[in-house]
Amino acid sequence: MLIKPSVFWLITESWKSNDATELSGLYLFSLESVGAFFQVWV
């Protein structure tokens, strides 16, 4: 990623929930999985 996952989450996902204060483990896992996929296949 070109930016930190926490900054990406803050910009794209944090506004969707009133009580979300930090990114979840599942969000980090999915973000890393997609990043690994694109590094290998693209």
Helices and strands as residue ranges (DSSP letters): H 5-12, G 14-16, H 25-41
